[in-house]
């Protein structure tokens, strides 16, 4: 089959590789009908996530048709249309039972690697480095899905792929970011980063009852989408008075919750952002948390900072003093996908939201390498790329 | 990794271990500069040390220098038969083996690891008590065959495609709580082990604690060299327990072995 393979920093290519096989009795094989490139794939592309190997198949936003099931998969049959969550969860461990699905104990075959860095290992992920399991991703024609009896969600006929594909990651991820804000009536939520996760965080914040959402980015078309589709007020990230403006817009109190949908590769032009770039380049720090610093600083006393943006290892100049003295709550982590996929599918079916609004580019899998470049450099107003094998 | 103290507490394993340990200490203090490394292990030290030193020197980096230094100390150890580390740890592998079964006190590799499994203790106990299940999660075992009510025959994988074998017997067991076993005389590798199952509070599953002691061919240096090649016993037992948990909770071992990648040969569907 054809698959998009990581070949090194800034290099991916479509290769002819062997088809996936059932390796365990709870596996299924999916024929991919639509996949997407995620902003976090750019962290891999840019070489920020350790333990990638040349030849790794990328892609964790996947959906398709079941073509084969293992002997213990009773809930799926050949021909079913499914969306596959990007986290892999066994369904039976302490964490899965507590609905902390992205912390599954049993799905990362390379847990020891993650334990070296994090103490304990989160769940396995599709196409997201060997430390996270080394599972082949779905930017390919076929995908092996482990624990297919608990992960994939069946999609009824009649709903197009593009409306439900983002149940695989970015819609639940933006939604959980808003859930983590514990939004109360009258709340103002500020969202840093208006990429696809930020866009869903904005929509979700309103769905969960926010009074007011303020979106912060520096890419004009993203800000435009946040205004047009998200009904958010917007601020330019390059504006040096973001703190003052947020304070002004909230009557001097500050946003009740702040969402960092940027993650470890924050751009910025302030002195701390430039220092981050130097330190990361010199390997003195791995992550560049400029947006997160700003979010912590801007958040009102007793508020919540919710972090759906991905962080990998070590931060420098993390303003814990501000977080502590303002009594902030910090909530973060990979999305507990299985908890949100079905309720959000119902929201789509009810017509509350059509997630396809984020799509700006549609490409053949063969053109995916070009897609990565376009997405990385935000060329051609690119916000979200979907791939067809 | 290997801890100095006896890891087997209470009733589990060798009741005489403490006494033997103190005897060793008395002997060692008399012969502090003498031979405390066994003959086979000395050869391995000298050969392995030579290889390490050469490898380290050719690398030319700071790490390479460190490897070369370790290699040098292994050569010293091999040629003189004296090991400062062993001396500091009260270990002597130069003395002949006693007739006693299993691992003598303060000898060999001792590992203690634990894991919490989200299943009832009784179920875990039943699965483990059938020793024939052990190779399903202990990857260094090739097979275990039950040969009697308390006896079993074990075959384990050894380096270079060879195997080592032994007979073992259960020396202590308490239903749903504890199983302890040890190898019998004439084992290729003297070893002993125990597993305890303890219900965690408030329905949080079962805490499983495993202690294993074994005396690998080549003694502690054998293990040190094995560790360089990624077969540290400590990590191995940890992974065994992780797989035990996977099998008991998820019904299968998480794997990517045999999956497609851009590294494998091409073929289309």
Interface residues (C-beta under 8 A of the other chain):
Chain A: X1 X3 X5 X6 X7 X13 X15 X16 X17 X18 X19 X20 X21 X23 X24 X25 X26 X53 X54 X55 X56 X57 X72 X90 X91 X92 X93 X94 X97 X105 X106 X107 X108 X109 X111 X112 X124 X133 X134 X135 X136 X140 X141 X142 X144 X146 X147
Chain B: X116 X118 X204 X205 X235 X238 X239 X242 X245 X246 X249 X250 X251 X252 X253 X254 X255 X256 X257 X258 X259 X260 X261 X262 X263 X264 X265 X266 X267 X268 X269
